[in-house]
Amino acid sequence: MNSGKLVIVAILAVALVAAGFAWWFQSNQSARALDFWGSDVAHAIRLAEPVQVKRLVLAAKKTPNGDGASASDSIEDQPSGELIRVDARDFRVAATRDLTEAKGLVHARQALIQDASFKWNKPSAGEVADWDYLLEFGQVERASLLIDLESGQIRTLNEPRAATVNIVSGLAVFLDEQFAVDGP
């Protein structure tokens, strides 16, 4: 074997080792998040379209006040809007935005499936969350994530197990920006 062929074989060997290391490194960055979400939800978070965000407010519970009129204990009492039930509590959809083409969505998706985004040593069990947003990924492959900005909790709509994320301030900026501009 001449020296040119040896160099080519050496380059290919180094490329294969580097590719193997990159694959191993990437899979280890998301192992716990993948276990938390499950493969179907993680896949939907990563790739599914369309993506929508719904701003949630705790639905009003009508109670009579001193003069017999109704008073509401919610901040926003919108008579219209979809109701979403979470753990025996109703949340009203105050507004909806399409995020499919939103700037920063790729980064938000990646952050939601990386282990470094979670506080794995901080359990969230027992805390009552006041869910602020519902992120919906996809129509066929579907994932619906609830986010509580105050406690930093995140979970799927249909699974009561929640986790705490350390990216809550970045998510808050990203999601709040979607409602800052008037639109449909």
N, CA and C of each residue as an Amber inpcrd file, in Angstrom:
protein
   552
   0.8580000  -1.1770000   0.0000000   0.0000000   0.0000000   0.0000000
   0.8970000   1.2300000   0.0000000   0.6340000   2.1500000  -0.9240000
   1.4700000   3.3410000  -0.9700000   1.0050000   4.3480000   0.0820000
   1.7900000   5.3780000   0.2680000   1.5220000   6.3400000   1.3460000
   0.2300000   7.1230000   1.1150000  -0.1650000   7.3940000  -0.1200000
  -1.4070000   8.1150000  -0.4080000  -2.6340000   7.3430000   0.0500000
  -2.6340000   6.0340000  -0.2240000  -3.7540000   5.1980000   0.2080000
  -3.8000000   5.0980000   1.7250000  -2.6440000   5.0310000   2.3500000
  -2.5790000   4.9630000   3.8140000  -3.1460000   6.2340000   4.4530000
  -2.8510000   7.3620000   3.8620000  -3.3780000   8.6380000   4.3630000
  -4.9090000   8.6540000   4.2330000  -5.4310000   8.1940000   3.1080000
  -6.8830000   8.1660000   2.9050000  -7.5500000   7.2370000   3.9140000
  -6.9850000   6.0630000   4.1440000  -7.5360000   5.1280000   5.1250000
  -7.4800000   5.7430000   6.5280000  -6.4040000   6.4260000   6.8560000
  -6.2800000   7.0670000   8.1690000  -7.3270000   8.1660000   8.3330000
  -7.5440000   8.9590000   7.2920000  -8.5500000  10.0280000   7.3480000
  -9.9450000   9.4370000   7.5340000 -10.2590000   8.3720000   6.8060000
 -11.5590000   7.7200000   6.9520000 -11.7360000   7.1470000   8.3520000
 -10.6680000   6.5700000   8.9090000 -10.7520000   6.0080000  10.2610000
 -11.0090000   7.1120000  11.2820000 -10.3180000   8.2200000  11.1510000
 -10.5300000   9.3470000  12.0700000 -11.9500000   9.8900000  11.9170000
 -12.4630000   9.9750000  10.6900000 -13.8220000  10.4690000  10.4530000
 -14.8540000   9.5450000  11.0960000 -14.6560000   8.2380000  10.9780000
 -15.5910000   7.2940000  11.5990000 -15.5650000   7.3890000  13.1170000
 -14.3970000   7.5240000  13.7010000 -14.2920000   7.6710000  15.1580000
 -14.9640000   8.9710000  15.5990000 -14.7240000  10.0520000  14.8680000
 -15.3410000  11.3390000  15.2090000 -16.8630000  11.2700000  15.0820000
 -17.3540000  10.6270000  14.0460000 -18.8040000  10.4940000  13.8760000
 -19.4080000   9.6550000  14.9930000 -18.7560000   8.5880000  15.3690000
 -19.2300000   7.7500000  16.4740000 -19.2620000   8.5190000  17.7870000
 -18.2210000   9.3030000  18.0440000 -18.1860000  10.1140000  19.2570000
 -19.3010000  11.1590000  19.2520000 -19.5150000  11.8070000  18.1050000
 -20.5630000  12.8320000  18.0070000 -21.9390000  12.2220000  18.2580000
 -22.2000000  11.0580000  17.6950000 -23.4800000  10.3810000  17.9100000
 -23.6500000  10.0320000  19.3920000 -22.6230000   9.4710000  20.0070000
 -22.6710000   9.1070000  21.4310000 -22.9020000  10.3530000  22.2890000
 -22.1770000  11.4280000  22.0040000 -22.2840000  12.6550000  22.7840000
 -23.6890000  13.2430000  22.6930000 -24.2420000  13.3170000  21.4790000
 -25.5880000  13.8650000  21.3010000 -26.6420000  13.0180000  21.9920000
 -26.5330000  11.7090000  21.8990000 -27.5360000  10.8500000  22.5380000
 -27.4580000  10.9540000  24.0550000 -26.2840000  11.1770000  24.5990000
 -26.1550000  11.3210000  26.0520000 -26.6230000  12.6800000  26.5510000
 -26.6860000  13.6770000  25.6910000 -27.1800000  14.9890000  26.1020000
 -28.6870000  15.0010000  26.2990000 -29.3830000  14.0180000  25.7790000
 -30.8410000  14.0090000  25.8400000 -31.4240000  12.7640000  26.4940000
 -30.6090000  11.9490000  27.1250000 -31.0850000  10.6580000  27.6480000
 -32.1760000  10.8220000  28.7050000 -31.9660000  11.6760000  29.6790000
 -32.9630000  11.8460000  30.7450000 -34.2110000  12.5600000  30.2370000
 -34.0340000  13.5480000  29.3710000 -35.1900000  14.2510000  28.7970000
 -36.0210000  13.2880000  27.9600000 -35.3620000  12.4370000  27.2040000
 -36.0700000  11.4430000  26.4070000 -36.8390000  10.4840000  27.3030000
 -36.2390000  10.1040000  28.4070000 -36.9280000   9.2330000  29.3630000
 -38.1290000   9.9550000  29.9800000 -37.9760000  11.2310000  30.2960000
 -39.0690000  12.0020000  30.8890000 -40.2280000  12.1700000  29.9060000
 -39.9320000  12.6200000  28.6820000 -40.9770000  12.8890000  27.7110000
 -41.5290000  11.6190000  27.0730000 -40.6780000  10.6390000  26.8560000
 -41.0480000   9.4910000  26.0430000 -40.6590000   9.7870000  24.6030000
 -40.3900000   8.7600000  23.8400000 -39.8600000   8.9760000  22.4890000
 -40.8640000   9.6670000  21.5650000 -42.1530000   9.3440000  21.6690000
 -43.1470000   9.9660000  20.7730000 -43.2820000  11.4620000  21.0280000
 -43.3430000  11.8460000  22.2990000 -43.4650000  13.2700000  22.6430000
 -42.1870000  14.0120000  22.2590000 -41.0380000  13.4340000  22.5610000
 -39.7700000  14.0770000  22.2090000 -39.6450000  14.2580000  20.6990000
 -40.0710000  13.2690000  19.9480000 -40.0240000  13.3800000  18.4930000
 -40.9550000  14.4820000  18.0060000 -42.1370000  14.5790000  18.5740000
 -43.0690000  15.6470000  18.1990000 -42.5130000  17.0200000  18.5610000
 -41.9010000  17.1300000  19.7420000 -41.3030000  18.4110000  20.1490000
 -40.2420000  18.8190000  19.1250000 -39.4550000  17.8840000  18.7030000
 -38.3370000  18.1690000  17.8060000 -38.7670000  18.5020000  16.3740000
 -39.7870000  17.7980000  15.8620000 -40.0560000  17.8980000  14.4270000
 -41.4820000  18.2390000  14.0100000 -42.4650000  17.9960000  14.8520000
 -43.8650000  18.0970000  14.4200000 -44.2700000  19.5310000  14.0970000
 -45.1210000  19.6420000  13.1040000 -45.7060000  20.9180000  12.7110000
 -47.1940000  20.7100000  12.5080000 -48.0050000  21.7080000  12.6700000
 -47.7070000  23.0620000  13.0960000 -47.4370000  23.1230000  14.6000000
 -46.9430000  24.2750000  15.0400000 -46.6980000  24.5170000  16.4580000
 -47.5270000  25.7290000  16.8630000 -48.3010000  25.5640000  17.9310000
 -49.1200000  26.6630000  18.4450000 -48.8130000  26.8680000  19.9230000
 -49.0060000  28.0990000  20.3720000 -48.9340000  28.3930000  21.7970000
 -50.2570000  29.0240000  22.1910000 -50.7550000  28.5890000  23.3420000
 -51.9880000  29.1380000  23.8880000 -51.6650000  29.7490000  25.2440000
 -52.0550000  31.0050000  25.4120000 -51.8910000  31.6660000  26.7090000
 -53.0870000  31.2730000  27.5610000 -52.8090000  30.7970000  28.7630000
 -53.8540000  30.2900000  29.6490000 -54.0650000  31.2190000  30.8350000
 -55.2950000  31.2910000  31.2830000 -55.6420000  31.9630000  32.5370000
 -56.5640000  31.0230000  33.3040000 -56.4480000  31.0430000  34.5990000
 -57.3090000  30.2220000  35.4220000 -58.7420000  30.6500000  35.1880000
 -59.5940000  29.7010000  34.8660000 -60.9930000  30.0270000  34.5690000
 -61.6760000  30.5530000  35.8190000 -62.5970000  31.4610000  35.6230000
 -63.2940000  32.1060000  36.7310000 -64.1950000  31.1240000  37.4490000
 -64.1940000  31.2430000  38.7420000 -65.1650000  30.5330000  39.5660000
 -66.1060000  31.5930000  40.0990000 -67.3340000  31.5360000  39.6890000
 -68.3020000  32.5590000  40.0830000 -68.7790000  32.3130000  41.5100000
 -68.6720000  33.3470000  42.3030000 -69.1720000  33.2870000  43.6740000
 -69.9730000  34.5520000  43.9310000 -71.0500000  34.4390000  44.6780000
 -71.8210000  35.6510000  44.9390000 -71.0500000  36.5800000  45.8780000
 -71.0930000  37.8890000  45.5790000 -70.4760000  38.8390000  46.4990000
 -71.5600000  39.4580000  47.3700000 -71.2120000  40.4200000  48.1310000
 -72.1150000  40.9830000  49.1240000 -73.4240000  41.5130000  48.5730000
 -73.4240000  42.0330000  47.3320000 -74.6680000  42.6000000  46.8100000
 -75.4250000  41.6480000  45.8950000 -75.0360000  40.3820000  45.8850000
 -75.7500000  39.3910000  45.0980000 -75.2460000  39.2500000  43.6790000
 -74.3720000  40.1650000  43.2320000 -73.8100000  40.0530000  41.8840000
 -72.6890000  39.0200000  41.9000000 -72.2990000  38.5950000  40.7200000
 -71.2140000  37.6220000  40.6380000 -69.8700000  38.3340000  40.6420000
 -68.9260000  37.7370000  41.3110000 -67.5480000  38.2270000  41.3070000
 -66.6610000  37.1040000  40.7950000 -65.5970000  37.4550000  40.1690000
 -64.6960000  36.4620000  39.5950000 -63.3850000  36.4720000  40.3560000
 -62.8130000  35.2570000  40.5780000 -61.5190000  35.2070000  41.2540000
 -60.3820000  35.0400000  40.2540000 -60.6460000  35.2000000  38.9690000
 -59.5580000  35.1360000  37.9950000 -59.1660000  36.5500000  37.5900000
 -57.9530000  36.6700000  37.0830000 -57.4650000  37.9760000  36.6580000
 -58.1920000  38.4120000  35.3900000 -58.2880000  37.5120000  34.4150000
 -58.9830000  37.8050000  33.1730000 -60.1820000  36.8790000  33.0740000
 -61.3460000  37.4450000  32.9870000 -62.5490000  36.6310000  32.8370000
 -63.0960000  36.8580000  31.4440000 -62.6170000  36.0640000  30.5060000
 -63.0590000  36.1810000  29.1220000 -64.2420000  35.2470000  28.9070000
 -65.3650000  35.7540000  28.4420000 -66.5280000  34.9010000  28.2450000
 -66.3430000  33.8990000  27.1160000 -65.4540000  34.1780000  26.1620000
 -65.2380000  33.2360000  25.0770000 -63.8840000  32.5650000  25.2590000
 -63.6980000  31.4790000  24.5510000 -62.4080000  30.8030000  24.6020000
 -62.5400000  29.3670000  25.0380000 -61.6470000  28.5830000  24.5470000
 -61.6000000  27.1590000  24.8370000 -61.2160000  26.9230000  26.3060000
 -61.8350000  25.9380000  26.9260000 -61.4700000  25.5390000  28.2830000
 -60.5990000  24.2960000  28.2230000 -59.5520000  24.3030000  29.0330000
 -58.6560000  23.1580000  29.1270000 -58.6280000  22.7110000  30.5780000
 -58.9300000  21.4560000  30.7960000 -58.9880000  20.9050000  32.1510000
 -57.6540000  20.2480000  32.4760000 -57.0750000  20.6730000  33.6070000
 -55.8100000  20.1280000  34.0740000 -55.9590000  19.8240000  35.5560000
 -55.8990000  18.5510000  35.9020000 -55.9640000  18.1310000  37.3070000
 -57.1430000  18.7690000  38.0450000 -58.3300000  18.6360000  37.5070000
 -59.5730000  19.1270000  38.1130000 -59.6450000  20.6450000  38.2030000
 -58.8030000  21.3460000  37.4580000 -58.8620000  22.8050000  37.3820000
 -59.0450000  23.1880000  35.9230000 -59.8510000  24.2200000  35.7050000
 -60.1020000  24.6810000  34.3430000 -59.2840000  25.9290000  34.0480000
 -58.6740000  25.9200000  32.8710000 -57.9270000  27.0680000  32.3780000
 -58.5630000  27.5030000  31.0630000 -58.7290000  28.8060000  30.9270000
 -59.3210000  29.3560000  29.7220000 -58.1930000  29.7920000  28.7820000
 -58.3650000  29.5200000  27.4900000 -57.4090000  29.9760000  26.4860000
 -57.7110000  31.4420000  26.2050000 -56.8070000  32.3150000  26.6060000
 -57.0010000  33.7530000  26.4260000 -56.5830000  34.1990000  25.0340000
 -55.5860000  33.5220000  24.4410000 -55.1060000  33.8780000  23.1050000
 -54.3020000  32.7080000  22.5520000 -54.2410000  32.6300000  21.2360000
 -53.5030000  31.5730000  20.5460000 -52.6420000  32.1920000  19.4570000
 -51.4320000  31.6770000  19.3070000 -50.5380000  32.1290000  18.2470000
 -49.9220000  30.9130000  17.5540000 -49.6860000  31.0570000  16.2590000
 -48.9870000  30.0400000  15.4780000 -47.4910000  30.3140000  15.5780000
 -46.7320000  29.3230000  16.0280000 -45.2870000  29.4700000  16.1870000
 -44.4950000  28.7630000  15.1000000 -45.1690000  28.1440000  14.1470000
 -44.4930000  27.2870000  13.1850000 -43.3070000  27.9810000  12.5230000
 -43.4270000  29.2550000  12.2170000 -42.3470000  30.0090000  11.5640000
 -41.6910000  31.0170000  12.5110000 -41.9370000  30.9230000  13.8010000
 -41.4190000  31.9130000  14.7510000 -39.9040000  31.8280000  14.8800000
 -39.2860000  32.9940000  14.9660000 -37.8450000  33.0540000  15.2020000
 -37.5670000  32.4960000  16.5990000 -36.5960000  31.6170000  16.6840000
 -36.2180000  31.0400000  17.9680000 -36.8850000  29.7090000  18.2700000
 -37.8300000  29.2790000  17.4280000 -38.5250000  28.0120000  17.6870000
 -37.5670000  26.8300000  17.6470000 -36.6390000  26.8300000  16.7120000
 -35.6760000  25.7200000  16.6180000 -34.8970000  25.5920000  17.9250000
 -34.4900000  26.7190000  18.4900000 -33.7190000  26.7040000  19.7370000
 -34.5810000  26.2720000  20.9150000 -35.8340000  26.7260000  20.9390000
 -36.7410000  26.3140000  22.0140000 -36.9970000  24.8130000  21.9530000
 -37.2030000  24.2950000  20.7500000 -37.4130000  22.8530000  20.5870000
 -36.2190000  22.0740000  21.1280000 -35.0230000  22.4990000  20.7310000
 -33.8120000  21.7850000  21.1600000 -33.6550000  21.8580000  22.6800000
 -33.9190000  23.0180000  23.2470000 -33.7880000  23.1740000  24.6990000
 -34.7500000  22.2560000  25.4500000 -35.9310000  22.0540000  24.9020000
 -36.9270000  21.2240000  25.5810000 -36.5820000  19.7370000  25.5840000
 -35.6270000  19.3230000  24.7650000 -35.2590000  17.9050000  24.7410000
 -33.8090000  17.6780000  25.1770000 -33.1850000  18.6800000  25.7950000
 -31.8230000  18.5150000  26.2970000 -31.8270000  18.3990000  27.8090000
 -31.0430000  17.4630000  28.3230000 -30.9550000  17.2430000  29.7640000
 -30.5400000  18.4980000  30.5250000 -29.6470000  19.2920000  29.9540000
 -29.1280000  20.4710000  30.6430000 -30.2110000  21.5090000  30.9270000
 -31.3560000  21.4150000  30.2690000 -32.4440000  22.3710000  30.4720000
 -33.2740000  22.0750000  31.7090000 -33.0670000  20.9250000  32.3210000
 -33.8890000  20.4860000  33.4390000 -33.1100000  20.5130000  34.7480000
 -33.8420000  20.7560000  35.8320000 -33.2880000  20.6460000  37.1860000
 -33.7210000  19.2850000  37.7180000 -32.9650000  18.2740000  37.3860000
 -33.3700000  16.9090000  37.7120000 -33.3870000  16.6520000  39.2080000
 -32.6100000  17.3920000  39.9790000 -32.5600000  17.1660000  41.4270000
 -33.6180000  17.9510000  42.1920000 -34.4660000  18.7190000  41.4920000
 -35.5230000  19.4870000  42.1550000 -36.8800000  18.8820000  41.7980000
 -37.4300000  18.0560000  42.6800000 -38.7330000  17.4650000  42.3630000
 -39.8290000  18.5200000  42.3920000 -40.8300000  18.3360000  41.5410000
 -41.9330000  19.2910000  41.4990000 -43.2280000  18.6850000  42.0160000
 -43.1670000  17.4670000  42.5000000 -44.3670000  16.7900000  42.9870000
 -44.9610000  17.5600000  44.1590000 -46.2600000  17.6670000  44.1780000
 -46.9540000  18.3090000  45.2840000 -47.2010000  19.7850000  45.0840000
 -46.4680000  20.4190000  44.1690000 -46.6910000  21.8360000  43.9120000
 -47.8870000  21.9950000  42.9830000 -48.7610000  22.9420000  43.2990000
 -49.8930000  23.2270000  42.4190000 -49.4400000  24.3040000  41.4430000
 -49.4830000  23.9720000  40.1810000 -49.0120000  24.9030000  39.1570000
 -50.1730000  25.7190000  38.6060000 -49.9010000  26.9770000  38.3630000
 -50.8340000  27.8450000  37.6460000 -50.2890000  27.9600000  36.2320000
 -50.7300000  27.0680000  35.3710000 -50.1860000  26.9490000  34.0330000
 -50.4160000  28.2280000  33.2430000 -49.3400000  28.7470000  32.6430000
 -49.3960000  29.9890000  31.8780000 -49.5650000  29.7540000  30.3830000
 -48.9450000  28.6900000  29.8830000 -48.9510000  28.4300000  28.4450000
 -49.1600000  26.9490000  28.1680000 -49.7600000  26.6920000  27.0190000
 -49.8760000  25.3500000  26.4710000 -49.2280000  25.3870000  25.0950000
 -48.1450000  24.6310000  24.9310000 -47.4720000  24.4970000  23.6360000
 -47.9860000  23.2370000  22.9680000 -48.4540000  23.3610000  21.7410000
 -48.9680000  22.2080000  21.0110000 -48.1220000  21.9880000  19.7660000
 -47.5360000  20.8100000  19.7020000 -46.6880000  20.4250000  18.5770000
 -47.4280000  19.3980000  17.7410000 -47.6800000  19.7090000  16.4770000
 -48.1970000  18.7440000  15.5230000 -49.6890000  18.5080000  15.5790000
 -50.1440000  17.7800000  14.5660000 -51.5390000  17.3620000  14.4860000
 -51.6480000  15.8530000  14.5400000 -50.8170000  15.1640000  13.7690000
 -50.8380000  13.7030000  13.7760000 -49.9530000  13.2020000  14.9110000
 -48.6670000  13.4910000  14.8290000 -47.7760000  13.2420000  15.9580000
 -47.9650000  14.4490000  16.8530000 -48.5270000  14.2590000  18.0160000
 -48.9480000  15.3990000  18.8250000 -48.3040000  15.3720000  20.2000000
 -47.8890000  16.5510000  20.6390000 -47.4160000  16.7320000  22.0010000
 -47.9660000  18.0580000  22.5090000 -48.5460000  18.0430000  23.6980000
 -49.0940000  19.2520000  24.3160000 -48.3970000  19.4570000  25.6470000
 -47.6280000  20.5390000  25.7570000 -46.8410000  20.8110000  26.9490000
 -47.3980000  21.9940000  27.7160000 -47.5560000  21.8300000  29.0120000
 -47.9730000  22.9070000  29.9030000 -46.7330000  23.5250000  30.5370000
 -46.7360000  24.8560000  30.6680000 -45.5980000  25.5660000  31.2540000
 -46.1110000  26.5300000  32.3150000 -45.5230000  26.4440000  33.5130000
 -45.8060000  27.3930000  34.5940000 -44.5490000  28.2280000  34.7910000
 -44.6050000  29.4940000  34.4200000 -43.4260000  30.3510000  34.4740000
 -42.9750000  30.6530000  35.8960000 -43.9020000  30.7190000  36.8300000
 -43.5280000  31.0640000  38.2040000 -42.7370000  29.9490000  38.8860000
 -43.2180000  28.7300000  38.7880000 -42.5390000  27.6160000  39.4540000
 -41.4990000  26.9510000  38.5670000 -41.5460000  27.2290000  37.2670000
 -40.6170000  26.5970000  36.3440000 -41.0010000  25.1760000  35.9830000
 -42.2320000  24.7870000  36.2740000 -42.6740000  23.4280000  35.9730000
 -43.0860000  23.2960000  34.5150000 -42.9090000  22.0820000  34.0110000
 -43.3200000  21.7500000  32.6600000 -43.7770000  20.3000000  32.6680000
 -44.7830000  20.0120000  31.8620000 -45.3060000  18.6440000  31.7700000
 -46.1540000  18.5220000  30.5230000 -46.5520000  17.3060000  30.2120000
 -47.5000000  17.1270000  29.1170000 -48.9090000  17.3030000  29.6730000
 -49.8260000  17.6170000  28.7940000 -51.2070000  17.8390000  29.2060000
 -51.8240000  16.5820000  29.8120000 -51.4910000  15.4250000  29.2840000
 -52.1370000  14.1820000  29.7080000 -51.3630000  13.3790000  30.7370000
 -50.2400000  13.8690000  31.1910000 -49.4090000  13.1320000  32.1590000
 -49.1570000  14.0320000  33.3670000 -49.5560000  13.6120000  34.5610000
 -49.4130000  14.4950000  35.7270000 -47.9700000  14.6860000  36.2070000
 -47.0470000  13.8820000  35.7340000 -45.6510000  13.9890000  36.1650000
 -45.0280000  15.2460000  35.5590000 -44.5230000  16.1190000  36.4210000
 -43.9220000  17.3760000  35.9710000 -42.4400000  17.3910000  36.3040000
 -41.7230000  18.2500000  35.6120000 -40.3020000  18.4730000  35.8820000
 -40.0900000  19.9750000  35.9960000 -38.9830000  20.3440000  36.6030000
 -38.6310000  21.7470000  36.7270000 -37.5320000  22.0470000  35.7100000
 -37.6860000  23.1520000  35.0120000 -36.6910000  23.5330000  34.0150000
 -35.9330000  24.7710000  34.4690000 -34.6780000  24.8630000  34.0450000
 -33.8850000  26.0480000  34.3720000 -33.8320000  27.0260000  33.2020000
 -34.6410000  26.7910000  32.1870000 -34.6990000  27.6730000  31.0160000
 -35.9740000  28.5150000  31.0280000 -36.6030000  28.6160000  32.1950000
 -37.9100000  29.2770000  32.2730000 -37.8270000  30.7480000  31.8660000
 -36.7530000  31.4430000  32.1930000 -36.6690000  32.8590000  31.8080000
 -36.5570000  32.9930000  30.2910000 -35.8050000  32.1170000  29.6440000
 -35.7180000  32.1410000  28.1850000 -37.0330000  31.7760000  27.5280000
 -37.7230000  30.7750000  28.0800000 -39.0430000  30.4160000  27.5530000
 -40.0230000  31.5710000  27.7230000 -39.9570000  32.2530000  28.8700000
 -40.8610000  33.3790000  29.1200000 -40.6470000  34.4770000  28.0860000
 -39.4030000  34.8070000  27.8030000 -39.1180000  35.8390000  26.7990000
 -39.6300000  35.4030000  25.4350000 -39.3100000  34.1710000  25.0390000
 -39.7420000  33.6600000  23.7400000 -41.2630000  33.6680000  23.6140000
 -41.9600000  33.1550000  24.6120000 -43.4170000  33.0650000  24.5310000
 -44.0840000  34.4270000  24.6390000 -43.5890000  35.2790000  25.5350000
 -44.1670000  36.6190000  25.6620000 -44.0070000  37.4270000  24.3670000
 -42.8760000  37.2230000  23.6640000 -42.6750000  37.9220000  22.3840000
 -43.7450000  37.5530000  21.3640000 -44.2500000  36.3410000  21.4390000
 -45.2430000  35.9050000  20.4680000 -46.5630000  36.6590000  20.6430000
 -46.8200000  37.1430000  21.8480000 -48.0670000  37.8770000  22.1090000
 -47.8620000  39.3810000  22.1410000 -46.6280000  39.8360000  21.9990000
 -46.3400000  41.2680000  22.0440000 -46.8030000  41.9810000  20.7820000
 -46.8200000  41.2660000  19.6640000 -47.2340000  41.8500000  18.3940000
 -48.6840000  41.4650000  18.1400000 -49.4850000  42.4380000  17.8150000
 -50.8850000  42.1400000  17.4950000 -50.9330000  41.3470000  16.2070000
 -51.7550000  40.3560000  16.2220000 -51.9040000  39.5180000  15.0450000
 -53.1140000  38.6440000  15.1910000 -53.3000000  37.7360000  14.2500000
 -54.4840000  36.8760000  14.2860000 -54.4770000  35.9120000  15.4430000
